Amino acid sequence: MFCHFLGILQNFFHWKFMIFAIGSLMNTQAPTYNINASKYYHLPHAVLFQSSHLESPTISVVQALFLMTFYLCLSN
């Protein structure tokens, strides 16, 4: 039961910080290269690629990867 809860929490972690990264990037009052957006992007990136999420991906992992590509397209 606890492992299942931990998996749900990790999926929420990916989404939450990718939304924060995109939101920080879209902030018009912040400088063009927002360091907070970069920090929010690198947190779920590190978690996804350090664990075995990519060996057996779920829908939420694929959606988090989509948000990562969306962030990268916006940041260039």
Buried (B, 14 or more C-beta within 10 A) or exposed (E): EEEEEEEEEBBEBBBBBBBBBBEBBEEEEEEEEBEBBBEBBEBBBEBBEEEEBEEEBEEBBEBBBEBBEBBEEEBE
